[in-house]
Amino acid sequence: MVRKPNAGLKKEHGTPRARRRDRQRGAILRAAARLFREHGFADTGMRDIAEAADLSAANLYHYFNGKNELLFYCQDRALDRMLEAVASSRRASPSAAARLQLVFTTHVRTLLDDIEGATAHLQIESLPPGLRTAIVKKRDRYEHALRRLIADGIRAGELVDMSPAIVARAMLGAMNWTVTWFRPEGPDTATAVGDVIAQFLVRGIAARTPAARRSFSVIRPARSKGATRS
């Protein structure tokens, strides 16, 4: 049986002890994030993280049993934020475009966050099988929730009539790629990048008018003048 790192915290969620623990975990994760960016996941040790977080190695292991647990915690928390964005979008608006805008903005901001962003680009194959399976299942839940939002928009005539599965995966790929080029010290903030990418993706699949349904068809090259039919 694999113990999930976040499971033990839910019983005491909201208590002063839990809040103190969360603050300390956040400090550890920020320290780890800096090291992951500078040296990479494989070349960063727990002693390095402890030193950067101004903790003893023994104290660090009180919060995380190892790098795998730290990686799981980041990815699990990121997926929780994304799933909550889907639920919030359904409560906030009946519009498919508005819902997707909220979800996409949250997705990109989560990836570019100082904590989650440090591990978002890491392969989950680094995790042991039990933890990896848990992340894959939650990731699949999120993808299917996104597909349903897109399918709802297609049925309502708000979005282009295309395969929700292909569209969702293309959009996830575009958003996930931001971690490879975004620089926190650059001219654009994570919020600005999230807003632009969300608008770009939503407009790309929006129908021309709320009542009109579009579908993509093969675009054939125009014949040049004087061309004869075969």
Secondary structure, 3 states (H helix, E strand, C coil): CCCCCCHHHHHHCCCHHHHHHHHHHHHHHHHHHHHHHHHCCCCCCHHHHHHHCCCCHHHHHHHCCCHHHHHHHHHHHHHHHHHHHHHHHHHHCCCHHHHHHHHHHHHHHHHCCCCHHHHHCCCHHHCCHHHHHHHHHHHHHHHHHHHHHHHHHHHCCCECCCCHHHHHHHHHHHHHCHHHHCCCCCCCCHHHHHHHHHHHHHHHHECCCCCCCCCCCCCCCCCCCCCCCC
